[in-house]
Amino acid sequence: MKFPRLADLRYDHDLQQKDVAEYLCMNKEVYGRYERGNREIPVWALIRLADLYHTSTDYILGRTDRMDPIK
């Protein structure tokens, strides 16, 4: 499964793959595989990404077009 919103969110926040990889405490190549859909995103990483971008996991997964997290 591809996650095109990951790259879009990263660009919108002026981050590079290495920045996000460091935030997740992982190798840049591993994170790049998440963006390209070559590797499944672990739940813990998905949650951290939603926190980083102030959005919901559903938005990252493409289940909603609503960017703001539901409170």
PDB file with one MODEL, atoms N, CA, C and O in Angstrom:
MODEL        1
ATOM      1  N   MET A   1       0.844  -1.185   0.000  1.00  0.00           N
ATOM      2  CA  MET A   1       0.000   0.000   0.000  1.00  0.00           C
ATOM      3  C   MET A   1       0.886   1.244   0.000  1.00  0.00           C
ATOM      4  O   MET A   1       1.801   1.375   0.813  1.00  0.00           O
ATOM      5  N   LYS A   2       0.594   2.152  -0.928  1.00  0.00           N
ATOM      6  CA  LYS A   2       1.340   3.403  -0.984  1.00  0.00           C
ATOM      7  C   LYS A   2       0.718   4.419  -0.042  1.00  0.00           C
ATOM      8  O   LYS A   2      -0.480   4.392   0.240  1.00  0.00           O
ATOM      9  N   PHE A   3       1.574   5.319   0.436  1.00  0.00           N
ATOM     10  CA  PHE A   3       1.123   6.370   1.340  1.00  0.00           C
ATOM     11  C   PHE A   3       1.561   7.722   0.780  1.00  0.00           C
ATOM     12  O   PHE A   3       2.468   8.348   1.327  1.00  0.00           O
ATOM     13  N   PRO A   4       0.927   8.183  -0.309  1.00  0.00           N
ATOM     14  CA  PRO A   4       1.360   9.434  -0.939  1.00  0.00           C
ATOM     15  C   PRO A   4       1.211  10.648  -0.031  1.00  0.00           C
ATOM     16  O   PRO A   4       1.900  11.651  -0.217  1.00  0.00           O
ATOM     17  N   ARG A   5       0.333  10.564   0.930  1.00  0.00           N
ATOM     18  CA  ARG A   5       0.158  11.719   1.816  1.00  0.00           C
ATOM     19  C   ARG A   5       1.371  11.927   2.719  1.00  0.00           C
ATOM     20  O   ARG A   5       1.602  13.039   3.195  1.00  0.00           O
ATOM     21  N   LEU A   6       2.138  10.885   2.958  1.00  0.00           N
ATOM     22  CA  LEU A   6       3.343  11.042   3.779  1.00  0.00           C
ATOM     23  C   LEU A   6       4.303  12.028   3.126  1.00  0.00           C
ATOM     24  O   LEU A   6       4.811  12.932   3.789  1.00  0.00           O
ATOM     25  N   ALA A   7       4.549  11.861   1.855  1.00  0.00           N
ATOM     26  CA  ALA A   7       5.449  12.778   1.154  1.00  0.00           C
ATOM     27  C   ALA A   7       4.846  14.179   1.095  1.00  0.00           C
ATOM     28  O   ALA A   7       5.555  15.166   1.291  1.00  0.00           O
ATOM     29  N   ASP A   8       3.548  14.273   0.827  1.00  0.00           N
ATOM     30  CA  ASP A   8       2.891  15.579   0.771  1.00  0.00           C
ATOM     31  C   ASP A   8       2.998  16.308   2.107  1.00  0.00           C
ATOM     32  O   ASP A   8       3.323  17.494   2.149  1.00  0.00           O
ATOM     33  N   LEU A   9       2.725  15.599   3.188  1.00  0.00           N
ATOM     34  CA  LEU A   9       2.820  16.207   4.519  1.00  0.00           C
ATOM     35  C   LEU A   9       4.253  16.643   4.812  1.00  0.00           C
ATOM     36  O   LEU A   9       4.489  17.714   5.371  1.00  0.00           O
ATOM     37  N   ARG A  10       5.190  15.805   4.431  1.00  0.00           N
ATOM     38  CA  ARG A  10       6.600  16.126   4.678  1.00  0.00           C
ATOM     39  C   ARG A  10       6.992  17.386   3.916  1.00  0.00           C
ATOM     40  O   ARG A  10       7.646  18.267   4.473  1.00  0.00           O
ATOM     41  N   TYR A  11       6.596  17.479   2.641  1.00  0.00           N
ATOM     42  CA  TYR A  11       6.891  18.675   1.849  1.00  0.00           C
ATOM     43  C   TYR A  11       6.221  19.908   2.451  1.00  0.00           C
ATOM     44  O   TYR A  11       6.837  20.971   2.540  1.00  0.00           O
ATOM     45  N   ASP A  12       4.972  19.768   2.860  1.00  0.00           N
ATOM     46  CA  ASP A  12       4.229  20.892   3.447  1.00  0.00           C
ATOM     47  C   ASP A  12       4.889  21.426   4.719  1.00  0.00           C
ATOM     48  O   ASP A  12       4.744  22.600   5.058  1.00  0.00           O
ATOM     49  N   HIS A  13       5.613  20.552   5.415  1.00  0.00           N
ATOM     50  CA  HIS A  13       6.281  20.958   6.658  1.00  0.00           C
ATOM     51  C   HIS A  13       7.773  21.237   6.445  1.00  0.00           C
ATOM     52  O   HIS A  13       8.539  21.354   7.401  1.00  0.00           O
ATOM     53  N   ASP A  14       8.166  21.341   5.179  1.00  0.00           N
ATOM     54  CA  ASP A  14       9.556  21.648   4.811  1.00  0.00           C
ATOM     55  C   ASP A  14      10.555  20.705   5.482  1.00  0.00           C
ATOM     56  O   ASP A  14      11.580  21.140   6.006  1.00  0.00           O
ATOM     57  N   LEU A  15      10.240  19.412   5.458  1.00  0.00           N
ATOM     58  CA  LEU A  15      11.122  18.408   6.035  1.00  0.00           C
ATOM     59  C   LEU A  15      11.684  17.513   4.940  1.00  0.00           C
ATOM     60  O   LEU A  15      11.082  17.348   3.879  1.00  0.00           O
ATOM     61  N   GLN A  16      12.834  16.948   5.213  1.00  0.00           N
ATOM     62  CA  GLN A  16      13.429  15.960   4.323  1.00  0.00           C
ATOM     63  C   GLN A  16      13.211  14.587   4.934  1.00  0.00           C
ATOM     64  O   GLN A  16      12.895  14.463   6.117  1.00  0.00           O
ATOM     65  N   GLN A  17      13.384  13.552   4.113  1.00  0.00           N
ATOM     66  CA  GLN A  17      13.200  12.198   4.620  1.00  0.00           C
ATOM     67  C   GLN A  17      14.107  11.930   5.817  1.00  0.00           C
ATOM     68  O   GLN A  17      13.700  11.256   6.764  1.00  0.00           O
ATOM     69  N   LYS A  18      15.321  12.447   5.783  1.00  0.00           N
ATOM     70  CA  LYS A  18      16.240  12.211   6.897  1.00  0.00           C
ATOM     71  C   LYS A  18      15.732  12.845   8.191  1.00  0.00           C
ATOM     72  O   LYS A  18      15.959  12.305   9.274  1.00  0.00           O
ATOM     73  N   ASP A  19      15.045  13.990   8.087  1.00  0.00           N
ATOM     74  CA  ASP A  19      14.487  14.648   9.274  1.00  0.00           C
ATOM     75  C   ASP A  19      13.407  13.782   9.918  1.00  0.00           C
ATOM     76  O   ASP A  19      13.385  13.598  11.135  1.00  0.00           O
ATOM     77  N   VAL A  20      12.525  13.262   9.094  1.00  0.00           N
ATOM     78  CA  VAL A  20      11.436  12.430   9.609  1.00  0.00           C
ATOM     79  C   VAL A  20      11.995  11.118  10.147  1.00  0.00           C
ATOM     80  O   VAL A  20      11.550  10.628  11.185  1.00  0.00           O
ATOM     81  N   ALA A  21      12.962  10.555   9.447  1.00  0.00           N
ATOM     82  CA  ALA A  21      13.589   9.312   9.906  1.00  0.00           C
ATOM     83  C   ALA A  21      14.237   9.507  11.273  1.00  0.00           C
ATOM     84  O   ALA A  21      14.124   8.644  12.143  1.00  0.00           O
ATOM     85  N   GLU A  22      14.908  10.628  11.465  1.00  0.00           N
ATOM     86  CA  GLU A  22      15.519  10.919  12.772  1.00  0.00           C
ATOM     87  C   GLU A  22      14.444  11.050  13.850  1.00  0.00           C
ATOM     88  O   GLU A  22      14.613  10.551  14.962  1.00  0.00           O
ATOM     89  N   TYR A  23      13.351  11.715  13.522  1.00  0.00           N
ATOM     90  CA  TYR A  23      12.243  11.860  14.473  1.00  0.00           C
ATOM     91  C   TYR A  23      11.705  10.493  14.896  1.00  0.00           C
ATOM     92  O   TYR A  23      11.320  10.290  16.047  1.00  0.00           O
ATOM     93  N   LEU A  24      11.688   9.560  13.941  1.00  0.00           N
ATOM     94  CA  LEU A  24      11.188   8.214  14.216  1.00  0.00           C
ATOM     95  C   LEU A  24      12.286   7.277  14.727  1.00  0.00           C
ATOM     96  O   LEU A  24      12.029   6.108  15.014  1.00  0.00           O
ATOM     97  N   CYS A  25      13.508   7.798  14.837  1.00  0.00           N
ATOM     98  CA  CYS A  25      14.662   6.999  15.304  1.00  0.00           C
ATOM     99  C   CYS A  25      14.887   5.789  14.403  1.00  0.00           C
ATOM    100  O   CYS A  25      15.006   4.658  14.875  1.00  0.00           O
ATOM    101  N   MET A  26      14.941   6.049  13.102  1.00  0.00           N
ATOM    102  CA  MET A  26      15.165   4.959  12.156  1.00  0.00           C
ATOM    103  C   MET A  26      16.031   5.456  11.018  1.00  0.00           C
ATOM    104  O   MET A  26      16.315   6.648  10.902  1.00  0.00           O
ATOM    105  N   ASN A  27      16.439   4.530  10.190  1.00  0.00           N
ATOM    106  CA  ASN A  27      17.256   4.794   9.023  1.00  0.00           C
ATOM    107  C   ASN A  27      16.421   5.491   7.948  1.00  0.00           C
ATOM    108  O   ASN A  27      15.240   5.185   7.780  1.00  0.00           O
ATOM    109  N   LYS A  28      17.031   6.425   7.226  1.00  0.00           N
ATOM    110  CA  LYS A  28      16.338   7.157   6.164  1.00  0.00           C
ATOM    111  C   LYS A  28      15.783   6.218   5.094  1.00  0.00           C
ATOM    112  O   LYS A  28      14.693   6.451   4.572  1.00  0.00           O
ATOM    113  N   GLU A  29      16.521   5.165   4.766  1.00  0.00           N
ATOM    114  CA  GLU A  29      16.074   4.232   3.734  1.00  0.00           C
ATOM    115  C   GLU A  29      14.800   3.501   4.165  1.00  0.00           C
ATOM    116  O   GLU A  29      13.919   3.245   3.345  1.00  0.00           O
ATOM    117  N   VAL A  30      14.711   3.169   5.440  1.00  0.00           N
ATOM    118  CA  VAL A  30      13.511   2.495   5.944  1.00  0.00           C
ATOM    119  C   VAL A  30      12.313   3.429   5.819  1.00  0.00           C
ATOM    120  O   VAL A  30      11.249   3.024   5.351  1.00  0.00           O
ATOM    121  N   TYR A  31      12.491   4.682   6.238  1.00  0.00           N
ATOM    122  CA  TYR A  31      11.386   5.627   6.124  1.00  0.00           C
ATOM    123  C   TYR A  31      10.984   5.821   4.655  1.00  0.00           C
ATOM    124  O   TYR A  31       9.796   5.898   4.341  1.00  0.00           O
ATOM    125  N   GLY A  32      11.958   5.899   3.773  1.00  0.00           N
ATOM    126  CA  GLY A  32      11.674   6.057   2.349  1.00  0.00           C
ATOM    127  C   GLY A  32      10.822   4.916   1.811  1.00  0.00           C
ATOM    128  O   GLY A  32       9.983   5.120   0.934  1.00  0.00           O
ATOM    129  N   ARG A  33      11.038   3.720   2.336  1.00  0.00           N
ATOM    130  CA  ARG A  33      10.220   2.569   1.915  1.00  0.00           C
ATOM    131  C   ARG A  33       8.771   2.740   2.353  1.00  0.00           C
ATOM    132  O   ARG A  33       7.862   2.283   1.659  1.00  0.00           O
ATOM    133  N   TYR A  34       8.541   3.385   3.480  1.00  0.00           N
ATOM    134  CA  TYR A  34       7.162   3.663   3.914  1.00  0.00           C
ATOM    135  C   TYR A  34       6.484   4.587   2.911  1.00  0.00           C
ATOM    136  O   TYR A  34       5.359   4.330   2.483  1.00  0.00           O
ATOM    137  N   GLU A  35       7.174   5.668   2.538  1.00  0.00           N
ATOM    138  CA  GLU A  35       6.577   6.623   1.596  1.00  0.00           C
ATOM    139  C   GLU A  35       6.279   5.971   0.251  1.00  0.00           C
ATOM    140  O   GLU A  35       5.247   6.252  -0.360  1.00  0.00           O
ATOM    141  N   ARG A  36       7.164   5.113  -0.209  1.00  0.00           N
ATOM    142  CA  ARG A  36       6.974   4.461  -1.514  1.00  0.00           C
ATOM    143  C   ARG A  36       6.019   3.279  -1.453  1.00  0.00           C
ATOM    144  O   ARG A  36       5.621   2.752  -2.492  1.00  0.00           O
ATOM    145  N   GLY A  37       5.650   2.861  -0.263  1.00  0.00           N
ATOM    146  CA  GLY A  37       4.743   1.724  -0.123  1.00  0.00           C
ATOM    147  C   GLY A  37       5.428   0.386  -0.242  1.00  0.00           C
ATOM    148  O   GLY A  37       4.767  -0.631  -0.453  1.00  0.00           O
ATOM    149  N   ASN A  38       6.745   0.364  -0.110  1.00  0.00           N
ATOM    150  CA  ASN A  38       7.492  -0.887  -0.186  1.00  0.00           C
ATOM    151  C   ASN A  38       7.547  -1.611   1.149  1.00  0.00           C
ATOM    152  O   ASN A  38       8.026  -2.742   1.233  1.00  0.00           O
ATOM    153  N   ARG A  39       7.060  -0.959   2.180  1.00  0.00           N
ATOM    154  CA  ARG A  39       7.085  -1.531   3.521  1.00  0.00           C
ATOM    155  C   ARG A  39       5.895  -1.005   4.305  1.00  0.00           C
ATOM    156  O   ARG A  39       5.550   0.173   4.208  1.00  0.00           O
ATOM    157  N   GLU A  40       5.272  -1.877   5.078  1.00  0.00           N
ATOM    158  CA  GLU A  40       4.136  -1.458   5.912  1.00  0.00           C
ATOM    159  C   GLU A  40       4.626  -0.566   7.062  1.00  0.00           C
ATOM    160  O   GLU A  40       5.703  -0.782   7.617  1.00  0.00           O
ATOM    161  N   ILE A  41       3.831   0.414   7.396  1.00  0.00           N
ATOM    162  CA  ILE A  41       4.175   1.315   8.496  1.00  0.00           C
ATOM    163  C   ILE A  41       3.707   0.676   9.797  1.00  0.00           C
ATOM    164  O   ILE A  41       2.532   0.332   9.925  1.00  0.00           O
ATOM    165  N   PRO A  42       4.614   0.511  10.771  1.00  0.00           N
ATOM    166  CA  PRO A  42       4.172  -0.010  12.067  1.00  0.00           C
ATOM    167  C   PRO A  42       3.232   0.987  12.745  1.00  0.00           C
ATOM    168  O   PRO A  42       3.319   2.194  12.519  1.00  0.00           O
ATOM    169  N   VAL A  43       2.355   0.474  13.557  1.00  0.00           N
ATOM    170  CA  VAL A  43       1.361   1.327  14.226  1.00  0.00           C
ATOM    171  C   VAL A  43       2.038   2.427  15.039  1.00  0.00           C
ATOM    172  O   VAL A  43       1.597   3.576  15.006  1.00  0.00           O
ATOM    173  N   TRP A  44       3.098   2.095  15.762  1.00  0.00           N
ATOM    174  CA  TRP A  44       3.765   3.107  16.596  1.00  0.00           C
ATOM    175  C   TRP A  44       4.292   4.253  15.731  1.00  0.00           C
ATOM    176  O   TRP A  44       4.232   5.413  16.140  1.00  0.00           O
ATOM    177  N   ALA A  45       4.813   3.937  14.529  1.00  0.00           N
ATOM    178  CA  ALA A  45       5.340   4.972  13.642  1.00  0.00           C
ATOM    179  C   ALA A  45       4.207   5.807  13.046  1.00  0.00           C
ATOM    180  O   ALA A  45       4.340   7.021  12.894  1.00  0.00           O
ATOM    181  N   LEU A  46       3.117   5.168  12.716  1.00  0.00           N
ATOM    182  CA  LEU A  46       1.958   5.877  12.183  1.00  0.00           C
ATOM    183  C   LEU A  46       1.426   6.891  13.196  1.00  0.00           C
ATOM    184  O   LEU A  46       1.087   8.018  12.835  1.00  0.00           O
ATOM    185  N   ILE A  47       1.355   6.491  14.441  1.00  0.00           N
ATOM    186  CA  ILE A  47       0.897   7.391  15.506  1.00  0.00           C
ATOM    187  C   ILE A  47       1.856   8.562  15.669  1.00  0.00           C
ATOM    188  O   ILE A  47       1.424   9.707  15.799  1.00  0.00           O
ATOM    189  N   ARG A  48       3.156   8.279  15.664  1.00  0.00           N
ATOM    190  CA  ARG A  48       4.146   9.361  15.800  1.00  0.00           C
ATOM    191  C   ARG A  48       4.074  10.323  14.620  1.00  0.00           C
ATOM    192  O   ARG A  48       4.210  11.534  14.797  1.00  0.00           O
ATOM    193  N   LEU A  49       3.860   9.789  13.414  1.00  0.00           N
ATOM    194  CA  LEU A  49       3.734  10.651  12.241  1.00  0.00           C
ATOM    195  C   LEU A  49       2.501  11.544  12.344  1.00  0.00           C
ATOM    196  O   LEU A  49       2.560  12.726  12.002  1.00  0.00           O
ATOM    197  N   ALA A  50       1.405  10.996  12.804  1.00  0.00           N
ATOM    198  CA  ALA A  50       0.192  11.800  12.996  1.00  0.00           C
ATOM    199  C   ALA A  50       0.454  12.909  14.015  1.00  0.00           C
ATOM    200  O   ALA A  50      -0.011  14.035  13.838  1.00  0.00           O
ATOM    201  N   ASP A  51       1.190  12.599  15.071  1.00  0.00           N
ATOM    202  CA  ASP A  51       1.545  13.620  16.062  1.00  0.00           C
ATOM    203  C   ASP A  51       2.445  14.693  15.450  1.00  0.00           C
ATOM    204  O   ASP A  51       2.245  15.885  15.681  1.00  0.00           O
ATOM    205  N   LEU A  52       3.424  14.267  14.679  1.00  0.00           N
ATOM    206  CA  LEU A  52       4.361  15.207  14.052  1.00  0.00           C
ATOM    207  C   LEU A  52       3.630  16.189  13.150  1.00  0.00           C
ATOM    208  O   LEU A  52       3.910  17.387  13.173  1.00  0.00           O
ATOM    209  N   TYR A  53       2.703  15.686  12.362  1.00  0.00           N
ATOM    210  CA  TYR A  53       2.010  16.520  11.378  1.00  0.00           C
ATOM    211  C   TYR A  53       0.691  17.093  11.892  1.00  0.00           C
ATOM    212  O   TYR A  53      -0.020  17.770  11.148  1.00  0.00           O
ATOM    213  N   HIS A  54       0.359  16.829  13.155  1.00  0.00           N
ATOM    214  CA  HIS A  54      -0.881  17.342  13.760  1.00  0.00           C
ATOM    215  C   HIS A  54      -2.099  16.973  12.916  1.00  0.00           C
ATOM    216  O   HIS A  54      -2.933  17.818  12.593  1.00  0.00           O
ATOM    217  N   THR A  55      -2.176  15.709  12.574  1.00  0.00           N
ATOM    218  CA  THR A  55      -3.293  15.197  11.788  1.00  0.00           C
ATOM    219  C   THR A  55      -3.701  13.845  12.356  1.00  0.00           C
ATOM    220  O   THR A  55      -3.184  13.417  13.388  1.00  0.00           O
ATOM    221  N   SER A  56      -4.609  13.188  11.696  1.00  0.00           N
ATOM    222  CA  SER A  56      -5.070  11.885  12.182  1.00  0.00           C
ATOM    223  C   SER A  56      -4.396  10.756  11.401  1.00  0.00           C
ATOM    224  O   SER A  56      -3.923  10.948  10.282  1.00  0.00           O
ATOM    225  N   THR A  57      -4.368   9.605  12.007  1.00  0.00           N
ATOM    226  CA  THR A  57      -3.849   8.427  11.306  1.00  0.00           C
ATOM    227  C   THR A  57      -4.751   8.110  10.113  1.00  0.00           C
ATOM    228  O   THR A  57      -4.267   7.653   9.078  1.00  0.00           O
ATOM    229  N   ASP A  58      -6.039   8.345  10.246  1.00  0.00           N
ATOM    230  CA  ASP A  58      -6.964   8.102   9.136  1.00  0.00           C
ATOM    231  C   ASP A  58      -6.622   8.973   7.928  1.00  0.00           C
ATOM    232  O   ASP A  58      -6.741   8.521   6.789  1.00  0.00           O
ATOM    233  N   TYR A  59      -6.201  10.205   8.160  1.00  0.00           N
ATOM    234  CA  TYR A  59      -5.818  11.073   7.046  1.00  0.00           C
ATOM    235  C   TYR A  59      -4.577  10.505   6.349  1.00  0.00           C
ATOM    236  O   TYR A  59      -4.532  10.439   5.121  1.00  0.00           O
ATOM    237  N   ILE A  60      -3.580  10.098   7.124  1.00  0.00           N
ATOM    238  CA  ILE A  60      -2.365   9.540   6.538  1.00  0.00           C
ATOM    239  C   ILE A  60      -2.679   8.288   5.733  1.00  0.00           C
ATOM    240  O   ILE A  60      -2.103   8.071   4.667  1.00  0.00           O
ATOM    241  N   LEU A  61      -3.586   7.466   6.237  1.00  0.00           N
ATOM    242  CA  LEU A  61      -3.945   6.223   5.561  1.00  0.00           C
ATOM    243  C   LEU A  61      -4.898   6.421   4.387  1.00  0.00           C
ATOM    244  O   LEU A  61      -5.172   5.475   3.648  1.00  0.00           O
ATOM    245  N   GLY A  62      -5.407   7.640   4.209  1.00  0.00           N
ATOM    246  CA  GLY A  62      -6.307   7.914   3.099  1.00  0.00           C
ATOM    247  C   GLY A  62      -7.751   7.540   3.376  1.00  0.00           C
ATOM    248  O   GLY A  62      -8.555   7.437   2.450  1.00  0.00           O
ATOM    249  N   ARG A  63      -8.086   7.336   4.648  1.00  0.00           N
ATOM    250  CA  ARG A  63      -9.455   6.952   5.001  1.00  0.00           C
ATOM    251  C   ARG A  63     -10.378   8.161   5.130  1.00  0.00           C
ATOM    252  O   ARG A  63     -11.599   8.011   5.161  1.00  0.00           O
ATOM    253  N   THR A  64      -9.796   9.361   5.205  1.00  0.00           N
ATOM    254  CA  THR A  64     -10.581  10.591   5.275  1.00  0.00           C
ATOM    255  C   THR A  64      -9.790  11.694   4.587  1.00  0.00           C
ATOM    256  O   THR A  64      -8.568  11.612   4.465  1.00  0.00           O
ATOM    257  N   ASP A  65     -10.490  12.717   4.143  1.00  0.00           N
ATOM    258  CA  ASP A  65      -9.829  13.889   3.566  1.00  0.00           C
ATOM    259  C   ASP A  65      -9.732  15.020   4.586  1.00  0.00           C
ATOM    260  O   ASP A  65      -9.232  16.103   4.280  1.00  0.00           O
ATOM    261  N   ARG A  66     -10.203  14.763   5.772  1.00  0.00           N
ATOM    262  CA  ARG A  66     -10.177  15.760   6.845  1.00  0.00           C
ATOM    263  C   ARG A  66      -8.807  15.712   7.525  1.00  0.00           C
ATOM    264  O   ARG A  66      -8.449  14.707   8.138  1.00  0.00           O
ATOM    265  N   MET A  67      -8.043  16.803   7.414  1.00  0.00           N
ATOM    266  CA  MET A  67      -6.676  16.818   7.953  1.00  0.00           C
ATOM    267  C   MET A  67      -6.637  16.951   9.475  1.00  0.00           C
ATOM    268  O   MET A  67      -5.791  16.343  10.131  1.00  0.00           O
ATOM    269  N   ASP A  68      -7.549  17.742  10.035  1.00  0.00           N
ATOM    270  CA  ASP A  68      -7.479  17.987  11.473  1.00  0.00           C
ATOM    271  C   ASP A  68      -7.957  16.750  12.241  1.00  0.00           C
ATOM    272  O   ASP A  68      -8.946  16.119  11.868  1.00  0.00           O
ATOM    273  N   PRO A  69      -7.239  16.414  13.319  1.00  0.00           N
ATOM    274  CA  PRO A  69      -7.641  15.250  14.090  1.00  0.00           C
ATOM    275  C   PRO A  69      -8.968  15.485  14.793  1.00  0.00           C
ATOM    276  O   PRO A  69      -9.257  16.604  15.218  1.00  0.00           O
ATOM    277  N   ILE A  70      -9.760  14.458  14.916  1.00  0.00           N
ATOM    278  CA  ILE A  70     -11.043  14.550  15.602  1.00  0.00           C
ATOM    279  C   ILE A  70     -10.765  14.537  17.098  1.00  0.00           C
ATOM    280  O   ILE A  70     -10.014  13.698  17.596  1.00  0.00           O
ATOM    281  N   LYS A  71     -11.376  15.472  17.802  1.00  0.00           N
ATOM    282  CA  LYS A  71     -11.136  15.586  19.252  1.00  0.00           C
ATOM    283  C   LYS A  71     -12.351  15.175  20.019  1.00  0.00           C
ATOM    284  O   LYS A  71     -12.343  15.204  21.250  1.00  0.00           O
TER     285      LYS A  71
ENDMDL
END
